[in-house]
Amino acid sequence: MRWSVGIQAEGDRVMTREDVVELADAVAVYNGIATGIGTSRYGAQLVVEADRREEAIEKGTQQFSEAAARAGLPPGPIVRAEAISEAEDQEPDA
């Protein structure tokens, strides 16, 4: 099952446009997008394959950490991690 995983980390400085562009390039291989310009937090939304939500968050967190390291970002603590399955995303609002 496909999951959209949102991860956010706390940095040690305000993220510049260049920081986030580097992160965007690094998460692109995971069908990801990056956020965080002008804030001390940087993040990404990634697409992962997993059977369960917990597995999706674990995979997404690992991929995010690897991408952040490739982008040269500080290894800040993860402050947000959430996942929504493709099936959940397509359910009509109740």
C-alpha positions as MATLAB code, in Angstrom:
seq = 'MRWSVGIQAEGDRVMTREDVVELADAVAVYNGIATGIGTSRYGAQLVVEADRREEAIEKGTQQFSEAAARAGLPPGPIVRAEAISEAEDQEPDA';
ca = [
       0.000    0.000    0.000;
       1.192    3.526   -0.762;
       1.467    6.056    2.042;
       2.095    9.788    2.114;
       4.432   10.427    5.034;
       5.009   13.893    6.477;
       8.193   14.416    8.487;
       9.466   17.575   10.135;
      12.727   18.176   12.009;
      13.958   21.022   14.191;
      17.095   22.640   12.778;
      19.793   24.611   14.515;
      19.265   27.710   12.361;
      16.778   29.357   10.027;
      16.572   27.420    6.763;
      17.471   29.323    3.627;
      15.983   28.874    0.185;
      19.176   27.059   -0.834;
      18.869   24.646    2.138;
      15.341   23.690    1.169;
      16.184   23.423   -2.549;
      18.966   20.963   -1.619;
      16.491   18.993    0.503;
      13.942   19.056   -2.327;
      16.531   17.604   -4.697;
      17.385   14.893   -2.152;
      13.755   13.848   -1.509;
      12.757   13.937   -5.184;
      13.855   10.286   -5.547;
      11.100    9.412   -3.017;
       8.447   11.403   -4.910;
       8.899   13.961   -2.169;
       8.547   17.672   -1.685;
      10.399   19.813    0.849;
       9.389   22.682    3.134;
      10.959   25.049    5.606;
      12.235   28.226    3.945;
      12.581   30.964    6.557;
      11.896   28.738    9.585;
      14.020   26.709   11.972;
      12.126   23.563   10.971;
      12.570   21.685    7.733;
      10.393   18.919    6.424;
       9.261   16.745    3.597;
       6.263   14.835    2.315;
       7.358   11.458    0.912;
       5.608    8.530   -0.760;
       6.494    5.075    0.614;
       5.249    1.513    0.179;
       4.342   -0.219    3.443;
       1.793   -2.613    4.914;
       1.099   -0.591    8.087;
       1.136    3.043    9.205;
       3.978    2.425   11.683;
       6.093    0.819    8.967;
       5.357    3.739    6.618;
       6.465    6.269    9.249;
       9.611    4.254    9.972;
      10.524    4.046    6.269;
       9.677    7.696    5.682;
      11.742    8.815    8.655;
      14.739    6.805    7.442;
      14.462    8.191    3.914;
      14.012   11.722    5.255;
      17.085   11.430    7.492;
      19.195   10.139    4.596;
      17.947   12.922    2.311;
      18.597   15.616    4.941;
      22.156   14.325    5.398;
      22.721   14.378    1.603;
      21.380   17.952    1.559;
      23.889   18.936    4.270;
      21.229   19.845    6.822;
      21.839   19.520   10.561;
      20.553   16.266   12.097;
      17.795   17.888   14.141;
      15.294   15.932   16.188;
      12.137   14.777   14.421;
       9.247   16.869   15.778;
       6.445   15.550   13.548;
       5.826   12.290   11.719;
       2.479   11.274   10.272;
       1.203    9.043    7.506;
      -1.976    8.718    5.498;
      -2.655    5.788    3.210;
      -3.705    6.227   -0.377;
      -7.016    4.560    0.531;
      -7.652    6.953    3.434;
      -6.821    9.934    1.254;
      -9.480    8.899   -1.258;
     -12.279    8.369    1.286;
     -15.084   10.924    1.063;
     -15.442   13.251    4.046;
     -17.978   11.993    6.569;
];
